[in-house]
Amino acid sequence: LRKCCNHPFLLDGVEDREAALGAADEADALVRPCGKLQFLDKLLPRLREQGSKLLVFSQFTTMLNILEDYLAARDIRYGRIDGGVTGRDRQRQIDD
């Protein structure tokens, strides 16, 4: 249930079924099946206009992968801080 509440693509086979439906672009394919990403997709442009930053926490590195794909597809600059990031890189990303 936790995976489904974060993003349906975290469940086996859902991404393949969605891909069969076709989407205009990769970001739309990630946003359409997920209410949380739909909200984020509406919120981010406003935050960017204000020059604000956003911090997102997730217990799933696979969810971070989905967020990373979404942000890259929307050409939004981001930093990823997870267990695989060294202390120096972590601080650099925070400072940027």
MOUR-V201257 format. One record per residue. N is the residue number from 1. RES is the residue in three letters. SS is DSSP state (~ for helix, > for strand, _ for the rest). Layout:
BEGIN
n | res | ss
N | RES | SS
N | RES | SS
END
This chain:
BEGIN
n | res | ss
1 | LEU | _
2 | ARG | ~
3 | LYS | ~
4 | CYS | ~
5 | CYS | ~
6 | ASN | ~
7 | HIS | _
8 | PRO | ~
9 | PHE | ~
10 | LEU | ~
11 | LEU | _
12 | ASP | _
13 | GLY | _
14 | VAL | ~
15 | GLU | ~
16 | ASP | ~
17 | ARG | ~
18 | GLU | ~
19 | ALA | ~
20 | ALA | ~
21 | LEU | ~
22 | GLY | _
23 | ALA | _
24 | ALA | _
25 | ASP | _
26 | GLU | ~
27 | ALA | ~
28 | ASP | ~
29 | ALA | ~
30 | LEU | ~
31 | VAL | ~
32 | ARG | ~
33 | PRO | _
34 | CYS | _
35 | GLY | ~
36 | LYS | ~
37 | LEU | ~
38 | GLN | ~
39 | PHE | ~
40 | LEU | ~
41 | ASP | ~
42 | LYS | ~
43 | LEU | ~
44 | LEU | ~
45 | PRO | ~
46 | ARG | ~
47 | LEU | ~
48 | ARG | ~
49 | GLU | ~
50 | GLN | ~
51 | GLY | _
52 | SER | _
53 | LYS | _
54 | LEU | _
55 | LEU | _
56 | VAL | _
57 | PHE | _
58 | SER | _
59 | GLN | _
60 | PHE | _
61 | THR | ~
62 | THR | ~
63 | MET | ~
64 | LEU | ~
65 | ASN | ~
66 | ILE | ~
67 | LEU | ~
68 | GLU | ~
69 | ASP | ~
70 | TYR | ~
71 | LEU | ~
72 | ALA | ~
73 | ALA | ~
74 | ARG | _
75 | ASP | _
76 | ILE | _
77 | ARG | _
78 | TYR | _
79 | GLY | _
80 | ARG | _
81 | ILE | _
82 | ASP | _
83 | GLY | _
84 | GLY | _
85 | VAL | _
86 | THR | _
87 | GLY | ~
88 | ARG | ~
89 | ASP | ~
90 | ARG | ~
91 | GLN | ~
92 | ARG | ~
93 | GLN | ~
94 | ILE | ~
95 | ASP | ~
96 | ASP | _
END
